């Protein structure tokens, strides 16, 4: 793919931003433009999550982009959104539809409830569409549906809650080394995880991602245009989206099934990048709920199906600096902040630039996945040299 990420930017991640989602988006975009050394008249494209509440024309007006040549959106929140928006931007610059494209996410999810709340019970006289098969039985939230898939995985493969706890501990360990993380300075033990309150059995509070206010953005352009900018380009070696009938977001997932979305992506992603799993230096697995991290490691073929619990083990292989496959090195959705995965892309870029707080020595390839169990996206990033 003939495209690279040249700018990254984000606001603080908080429980109450005190400002609009438009302002959050513009702050993050402005930071990314300054990071890249781009003038407003050099940026002419915007790629967004369809569920983001900001309008592309309003986004362009506020930082003073003189004209948009390209704008588009990717659905499915943390599934299609993170790598999908970057892929959309990459396709635009590769085909000449734009020179430099912003991919962003901004939301007041914690304070303003700016994102439509799938987790809220229906307050109408009846539940319509797919919800009519779920709401009467108390299935309202993603956590409740993931809980059923997690319990099935535990039944089939002997996975235990402590394995989920190790995933939470990995992310919290990295957050405690990242001053920008919401959970910085808040250590967590496995005992803390096991003692946290139950949300939807077997999911505990510390198995669930943070609800966050903030904004995050990256800028994509061609390698040729990147040569004159401020930062070394981080190349998009491969990217893809995937989905299938099984990925209907209203469907309760069966851990025994082959996950359509990750199968579609994995079939070509590593081949397109010209590398193998062993070449990945740093790993970013979308951590909306800890069981889905374990399942994603299986689905993306970092380990065989059913062996995720053994691959996780005591978490040491994923913990920086000793682990040989550091994962979610800024704290992830669980402990840095929940920007629907865009913050993981920013950290992947920092790792390949060599500027991350938990810097993986000599990192050359980063794997970034979006949320699994829904139509999803993933990509492989690389640095030169």
Secondary structure by P-SEA (a helix, b strand, c coil): ccccccbbbbccccccccccaaaaaaaaaaaaaaaaccccccccbbbbcccccccaaaaaaaaccccccccccccccccccaaaaaaaaaaaaaaccccbbbbbcccccccccccccccccccccccccccccccccccccaaaaaaaaaaaaaacccccaaaaaaaaaaaaaaaaaccccccccccccaaaaaacccccccccccccccccccccbbbbbccccccccccccccccccccccccccccccccccccccaaaaaaacccccccccccccccbbbcccccaaaaaaaaaaaccccccccccccccccccccccccccccccccccccccccaaaaaaaaaaaaacccccccccccbbbbbcccccccccccccccc
